[in-house]
Each structure stands twice: as structure tokens, then as C-alpha cells.
Amino acid sequence: MSKIITDENKIEAVLSRGVENIYPKKDDLKKLLMSGKEITLYCGYDPNSPTLHIGHGITIRKLAEFQKLGHKVIFLFGDFTGQIGDPDKLSVRTQIDHKTVLNNLNGWKDQIKNLIDIKKVDFRFNSKWLAKLDFQDLINIAQHFTAQQMLDRAMFQERIKSERPVYLHEFFYPLMQAYDSVAMNVDLEIGGNDQTFNMLAGRTLMRAMKNQEKLVLTTKLLEDPTGKKMGKSEGNMITLLDSAIDMYGKIMSWSDEMILPAFEILTDISDETLAEIKLALQVNKINPRDLKMQLAREVVKIYKNDQLAHEAEDEFKRVFQEGQKPQEIPEINITDHDDKIGVLDLFVKSGLAKSNSEVRRLIKEGAIKIDDDKIVSEELEIHIPEEGLLLQRGKKQFAKVFGK
């Protein structure tokens, strides 16, 4: 059994840094942690993709903080809930089969090994209990919730207003997540603040079925200035399988408004340093670009290692500050064409653009080159020589393409 840490300053840091809310209140959880009792806590992750992303990293790092205090951490694979998917604000999620779910989570332990001591983590699968529930069990669980509670959710209200359907099975998701808490008999659940409804459903069910209190801690989300979270659904995520160079470059593309919150929830810098960064931004004492470079270095150091963080920074400086080409450029074989290929088709097939219309826009902006020559005509047809062509989009995106 691990030694339980009851140092008030350390506990306060865990309950404050990057934390949005604690239910029913912070003092309740702090009192429990100060008591010296070992608690059991968890966070669940639905395997609807083979890659975890930096948003998942926020809660995984919070689990690790409780682990360092000596508490029992459960990493829950949502292999049952993942087949259905947490309701989305825009439309019903596409269901996936159990085999796909299991394949998706196959490499997850390796992805998180730099964030948490996986040897001390209790990994579980919620299919072990959810798949065994029968219709009577579902009725017994559902009786503790109302249809109004479900329909009042903002995501469903948005769909109703825009005349998009809300399917009955989507009401079951929070019930299943709530039952996870009952099945594992946990003291605390951790999740992003977008999971508040589901986690509080677990509080309701724990009281109803076990006559026990379950506390809930929600973490802040990393969002862009428009309020969109950085995650799979928004298409702007940093995955845990991204290379150090890609991680660094993506962070450098973030808006200046994201610097301070990212330092708080993604790094281990001290609160004192965080306060200094906030002041420096307020009085324009430092170039935001320099802060983003520091942020990128700190994040890559956590998710990869210190050496790769510095190598990524050196590569960024070499390419974007000194104007040199990257040392590693993806190579693409394009074989389904005649002797010549149109420039629109070329850039789409290379992966540097999503559509012909996007290539047209880039040409008008003077943003694409082939072998360092700026392209000015969308009618251009090109022969791909044996040695290949170097395609460039903007200052940072390159691809080497080869033909037949």
C-alpha cells in the first residue's frame, strides 16, 4: 500500500491547478484527502480513435497527481460506452463495433506511459459489467432520472431548436457512465468540465443504489478563442502519437489568447512563474512568440522528453526563423495519373490541400510552390520526373511526390 500524502500545500495544488469545479464542494474533497484515507478515483476514456490527444492528457495528468498522493487510480477503458458514443451537440454519433473499439485502445498504454506510472494504474473495461445488465437492471437505473433532466441538456436543446433528431438511446449514455461509478464503488470521478452532467449522474446513482457519496472533479478544457475545445471532434487536436516536431509546430500555431491557459493546464511550471507570465502578457513586456516557444518546449518535454523538446525547437528555428526546409519531408507516391497531372489534383493527392477549391484559393494567395517556383495558374499540368517534385504550401508544409 502506498503512503498517503496529507501535505496541505500539495493537496491544495492538486485541487486548484487546472480545476474548473469540485462537487459538491472543494472543502469536502480536501477534508477527505487530509484524513489520510486511501481513496479510489477514476476517469473513463471511450476508445473511438486509436490515438489519445492532449485533451485526454489533461485528465490523465490529474490522475497522476492523485497517484503521487498515494491514492488508487483506475483508468477505465469505455469499451462498451465507446460503441455508442457520448451524445454530441450536432448529431447522433455513429456506432462502432466492439472489435474496432478494442483495436483502437490497443496502443493506449504506451501512449500514456510518460504521463502516469502505468504499473500502479488499475486498468478496467466497462463491458465487464455493462454488457451483463438486463432490461430490468436498466429500468432500475433509469427510475432515478427524469426525461426533463435529459432534454434540458444544452446539446439536445440545440438539436431540437434546429429540428435535428434526438434519439432515445442517447439518453442511456449518462446512465451507463453513472453505473460505472456504482460498479467500481469509487470515491471520486475526474473528467473535463464537458462531462459534468454525466459525472453528476454518477453521484445521483451512487446515493440511490449504494447510499454513498461520490465526489466529482472537473478539469478546465483547452479551448481556442471561439470556445471550441482542442479535441477530436473539432479537428484541431495534438495527438499523443504526434512527433515532437509536429507537437511543437502545432502549439506555435495557437493564438496568443491560448498561451496563459495552456501554461496552467498543460505544463508543470510553478504558480509563481505562471503569475509572471500573466503580468508580462498584460504589460506587453515579452513577445508572445517567445512565450509560445517556451510553452511548446515545456509541453513536448512532458509528452516526449527533454532532448526531443530541444530538437523540435531547433528544427522550428531552422525552418521558420532561418527559412530553411525541414530535415524530414513526407514522401508521397502518386501513380493513378497519365503522363501529366493537373496542379489542383497534385496538391490534393499530396495531402497538402483538401479540395480543388482550396488549391485555387492558395494559388490566388501566392501560397504554393513546386521546386521553389511559385504557382500562378490553376490550369498548369505537370510531369512528375523520376527524382520527384518538392511541393510547398505556405512556409511550413512540404511534401515530396513521386510519379509512376
C-alpha atoms as one frame of an Amber mdcrd trajectory, in Angstrom:
protein
   0.000   0.000   0.000   1.335   3.438  -0.939   1.991   6.033   1.693  -0.817
   8.588   1.718   0.440  12.172   1.422  -1.540  14.640   3.544   0.618  17.721
   2.993  -1.917  20.558   2.759   0.060  22.588   0.220   0.373  19.605  -2.140
  -3.309  18.745  -1.789  -4.305  22.357  -2.391  -2.227  22.404  -5.579  -3.908
  19.228  -6.865  -7.360  20.647  -6.137  -6.661  24.061  -7.694  -4.345  23.854
 -10.703  -6.370  23.396 -13.878  -9.529  22.590 -11.907 -12.878  24.031 -13.016
 -15.197  22.723 -10.281 -15.438  20.197  -7.455 -18.814  18.743  -6.435 -20.459
  19.049  -4.024 -17.693  21.436  -2.881 -13.919  21.659  -2.724 -13.750  21.538
   1.080 -15.403  18.103   1.093 -12.718  16.585  -1.115  -9.917  18.418   0.680
 -11.137  17.122   4.062 -11.246  13.573   2.701  -7.707  13.806   1.329  -6.399
  15.380   4.543  -7.857  12.477   6.557  -5.164  10.115   5.319  -7.698   7.623
   3.961  -6.832   5.981   0.641  -9.490   6.879  -1.908 -10.365   5.236  -5.218
 -10.792   7.509  -8.209 -11.149   7.087 -11.930 -11.539   8.683 -15.302 -13.118
   6.930 -18.274 -11.971   7.131 -21.888 -14.024   5.904 -24.841 -11.797   4.244
 -27.488 -13.406   5.767 -30.572  -9.972   6.504 -32.060  -6.573   4.764 -31.966
  -4.974   7.950 -30.685  -5.405   9.773 -27.420  -4.953  13.523 -27.616  -3.684
  16.341 -25.470  -7.176  16.952 -24.058  -7.085  13.428 -22.624  -3.631  14.257
 -21.314  -5.110  16.918 -19.013  -7.183  14.407 -17.046  -4.501  11.702 -17.189
  -2.009  14.099 -15.618  -4.581  14.956 -12.939  -4.975  11.224 -12.212  -1.185
  11.064 -11.881  -1.252  13.854  -9.283  -3.637  11.825  -7.126  -1.478   8.761
  -7.736   1.519  10.653  -6.318  -0.550  11.454  -3.220  -0.831   7.690  -2.705
  -4.382   7.045  -3.906  -5.757   4.220  -6.062  -6.244   5.260  -9.686  -8.478
   3.436 -12.170  -8.083   4.083 -15.893 -11.369   2.949 -17.377 -11.482   1.776
 -20.962 -15.008   2.581 -22.152 -15.108  -0.408 -24.469 -18.897  -0.681 -24.021
 -19.823   3.023 -23.921 -17.392   3.649 -26.770 -19.549   1.573 -29.099 -22.377
   4.089 -28.646 -20.527   7.335 -28.030 -21.243  10.243 -25.731 -24.036  12.391
 -27.259 -22.780  15.224 -29.434 -24.345  18.660 -29.721 -24.708  18.477 -33.509
 -25.855  14.963 -34.355 -26.071  11.379 -33.178 -22.724   9.601 -33.120 -22.086
   6.684 -35.444 -21.999   3.418 -33.523 -18.890   1.219 -33.876 -18.420  -2.477
 -33.184 -16.588  -3.943 -30.193 -13.708  -5.298 -32.273 -12.954  -1.811 -33.613
 -13.098  -0.378 -30.101 -10.608  -2.950 -28.801  -8.285  -2.336 -31.756  -8.427
   1.393 -31.071  -7.235   1.077 -27.471  -4.501  -1.417 -28.305  -1.645   1.108
 -28.064  -3.022   3.428 -25.400  -0.866   2.226 -22.507   2.252   3.015 -24.485
   0.881   6.472 -25.342   0.373   7.440 -21.678   3.485   5.911 -20.119   5.240
   9.302 -19.906   2.270  10.856 -18.098   1.448   8.364 -15.335   3.026   5.333
 -13.646   1.122   2.652 -15.553   2.453  -0.070 -13.225   0.366   1.450 -10.429
  -2.772   2.005 -12.509  -5.771  -0.327 -12.326  -6.921  -0.681 -15.953 -10.535
  -1.820 -16.343 -13.108  -2.352 -19.122 -16.697  -1.234 -18.564 -18.068  -4.015
 -20.787 -17.364  -6.334 -17.829 -20.474  -5.017 -16.076 -22.468  -3.016 -18.632
 -22.742  -5.937 -21.052 -24.299  -8.038 -18.281 -27.153  -5.667 -17.464 -30.615
  -6.849 -18.482 -33.765  -4.827 -19.190 -34.872  -4.992 -15.553 -31.497  -3.582
 -14.495 -31.901  -0.731 -16.970 -35.358   0.096 -15.583 -33.962   0.096 -12.050
 -31.234   2.533 -13.080 -33.465   4.761 -15.229 -36.037   5.290 -12.459 -33.620
   7.641 -10.704 -33.627  10.132 -13.592 -36.270  12.114 -15.469 -36.825  12.779
 -19.152 -36.728  16.506 -18.340 -33.182  16.143 -16.975 -32.040  14.605 -20.228
 -33.888  17.012 -22.519 -32.634  20.040 -20.599 -29.084  19.307 -21.701 -27.806
  22.159 -23.869 -26.690  19.836 -26.668 -30.185  18.369 -27.027 -31.817  21.787
 -26.852 -29.601  22.936 -29.720 -30.679  19.981 -31.815 -34.359  20.457 -31.016
 -34.199  24.148 -31.970 -32.546  23.297 -35.283 -35.029  20.430 -35.866 -32.347
  17.740 -35.725 -33.342  14.427 -34.125 -32.545  13.344 -30.562 -32.532   9.557
 -30.359 -33.801   7.677 -27.329 -30.665   5.538 -26.980 -28.630   8.726 -26.416
 -30.347   9.088 -23.030 -28.747   5.796 -21.987 -25.165   7.068 -22.213 -25.150
   9.097 -18.957 -26.926   6.181 -17.248 -24.153   3.820 -18.326 -21.423   6.215
 -17.223 -23.259   6.669 -13.922 -23.347   2.910 -13.425 -19.572   2.725 -13.928
 -19.193   4.539 -10.591 -21.531   2.073  -8.883 -19.824  -0.988 -10.379 -16.357
   0.186  -9.308 -17.502   1.683  -5.983 -15.362   4.808  -6.399 -14.957   7.818
  -4.142 -14.127  10.315  -6.895 -14.529  10.748 -10.637 -12.384  13.059 -12.735
 -13.239  14.432 -16.169 -13.299  17.521 -18.341 -15.974  20.080 -17.499 -17.878
  18.996 -20.628 -18.539  15.736 -18.761 -20.182  17.404 -15.755 -23.711  16.123
 -16.496 -22.588  12.512 -16.879 -20.400  12.589 -13.785 -23.098  14.148 -11.625
 -25.438  11.401 -12.820 -22.956   9.065 -11.183 -23.331  10.993  -7.912 -27.082
  10.538  -8.116 -26.821   6.811  -8.774 -24.236   6.207  -6.041 -26.567   7.774
  -3.472 -29.594   5.888  -4.789 -28.052   2.442  -5.178 -25.277   2.399  -2.570
 -26.232   5.186  -0.193 -22.724   6.580  -0.670 -21.299   9.917  -1.742 -19.174
  10.153  -4.861 -17.259  13.375  -5.400 -16.629  14.892  -8.834 -13.684  16.983
 -10.027 -13.921  18.678 -13.415 -10.845  19.989 -15.190 -10.621  23.039 -17.393
 -10.691  22.484 -21.145  -8.120  23.796 -23.566 -10.164  25.977 -25.900  -9.417
  28.322 -28.761 -10.695  31.934 -28.671 -14.009  30.880 -30.248 -14.728  28.488
 -27.386 -14.028  25.322 -29.366 -12.195  22.702 -27.335  -8.992  21.226 -28.647
 -10.082  17.680 -29.401 -11.033  15.051 -31.940 -14.458  16.478 -32.687 -13.056
  19.883 -33.652 -10.240  18.556 -35.842  -7.518  20.731 -34.263  -6.031  18.287
 -31.810  -2.494  17.354 -30.890  -2.418  13.584 -30.615  -0.128  11.666 -28.284
   1.285   9.914 -31.358   2.334  13.190 -32.985   6.070  13.593 -33.346   7.856
  16.078 -31.114   8.330  18.360 -34.135   4.619  18.223 -35.028   3.591  18.893
 -31.417   5.920  21.872 -31.232   4.755  23.287 -34.560   1.046  22.935 -33.737
   1.486  24.772 -30.447   3.309  27.570 -32.255   0.227  27.951 -34.483  -2.063
  28.589 -31.489  -3.456  32.056 -30.901  -1.838  34.317 -28.291  -5.006  34.098
 -26.170  -4.310  30.410 -25.538  -0.856  30.943 -24.030  -1.817  31.549 -20.398
  -4.493  28.838 -20.019  -2.229  26.349 -21.816   0.624  27.051 -19.404  -1.761
  26.430 -16.492  -3.303  23.159 -17.584  -0.634  21.614 -19.819   2.647  22.296
 -18.001   4.326  21.891 -14.627   5.674  25.425 -14.302   5.226  26.931 -10.845
   2.331  29.183  -9.909   4.861  31.971  -9.369   6.162  31.608 -12.939   2.574
  31.464 -14.179   1.848  34.772 -12.424   4.957  36.317 -14.013   3.839  35.191
 -17.477   0.380  36.669 -16.890   1.897  40.008 -15.866   4.322  40.005 -18.808
   1.418  39.498 -21.218  -0.673  42.213 -19.591   2.033  44.879 -19.836   3.438
  43.688 -23.194   6.830  43.013 -21.664   7.521  39.939 -23.772   6.926  38.823
 -27.335   4.084  36.257 -27.302   6.058  34.220 -29.827   8.830  33.710 -27.258
   6.272  32.570 -24.684   4.760  30.139 -27.180   8.213  28.696 -27.805   8.629
  28.206 -24.057   5.161  26.644 -23.874   5.854  24.303 -26.787   9.159  23.251
 -25.234   7.521  22.530 -21.858   4.683  20.508 -23.377   6.910  18.418 -25.648
   9.228  17.749 -22.691   6.279  16.270 -20.748   4.839  14.173 -23.564   8.159
  13.109 -25.115  11.379  14.068 -23.314  13.735  16.996 -22.795  16.069  16.068
 -25.646  13.286  15.779 -28.208  11.823  19.082 -26.969  15.077  20.893 -27.688
  15.498  19.130 -31.039  11.973  20.177 -32.016  12.755  23.760 -31.055  15.980
  23.723 -33.080  14.081  22.377 -36.102  11.397  25.059 -35.729  14.025  27.809
 -35.611  15.853  26.334 -38.598  12.737  26.119 -40.764  10.652  29.091 -39.694
  13.158  31.607 -38.438  16.087  30.850 -40.751  13.911  29.957 -43.753  15.403
  26.506 -44.343  13.479  23.408 -45.353  12.606  20.705 -42.814  15.046  17.829
 -42.439  12.216  15.298 -42.686   9.703  15.754 -45.510   6.904  13.218 -46.114
   7.193  11.304 -49.374   4.042  10.538 -51.381   3.660   8.200 -54.359   1.045
   9.317 -56.881   0.545   6.646 -59.517  -3.068   6.991 -60.704  -2.470   9.615
 -63.412  -1.350   9.903 -67.039   1.963  11.413 -68.117   0.918  14.755 -66.660
  -1.209  15.718 -63.675  -3.093  18.951 -63.022  -1.773  21.171 -60.249  -5.103
  21.061 -58.401  -5.164  17.279 -58.401  -1.467  17.149 -57.460  -1.825  19.165
 -54.277  -4.977  17.362 -53.192  -3.401  13.914 -53.691  -0.260  15.027 -51.873
  -2.343  15.818 -48.786  -1.360  19.496 -48.774  -4.926  20.566 -49.609  -8.364
  19.088 -49.042 -10.058  20.164 -52.265  -9.542  21.747 -55.667 -11.215  24.938
 -54.464  -8.717  25.162 -51.613  -5.816  24.847 -54.078  -7.360  27.598 -56.229
  -7.533  29.872 -53.192  -3.922  29.102 -52.282  -2.768  29.904 -55.825  -4.522
  33.288 -55.684  -2.809  33.949 -52.353   0.589  33.007 -53.805   0.914  30.327
 -51.142   2.060  27.265 -53.087   5.301  26.347 -54.796   6.712  23.456 -56.783
  10.503  23.038 -56.560  10.680  26.590 -55.122   8.755  28.104 -58.058   5.561
  29.933 -57.117   2.495  28.611 -58.937   0.306  31.279 -60.543  -2.006  29.262
 -62.828  -4.610  26.713 -61.779  -4.569  25.285 -65.345  -0.963  24.111 -65.045
  -0.280  20.457 -65.884   2.884  18.903 -64.548   5.059  15.910 -65.376   6.468
  14.259 -62.268  10.120  13.379 -63.003  11.820  10.268 -61.686  13.574  12.273
 -58.957  10.217  13.623 -57.756   8.880  17.119 -57.046   9.039  19.178 -53.864
   5.639  20.706 -53.110   5.260  23.526 -50.608   2.209  25.108 -49.028   2.900
  28.318 -47.138   6.045  28.423 -45.039   5.645  25.190 -43.113   4.024  22.421
 -45.118   6.056  20.315 -47.549   5.694  17.041 -49.430   7.943  15.176 -51.840
   5.870  13.497 -54.551   6.872  10.737 -56.935   5.046   9.504 -60.019   4.917
   6.222 -61.917
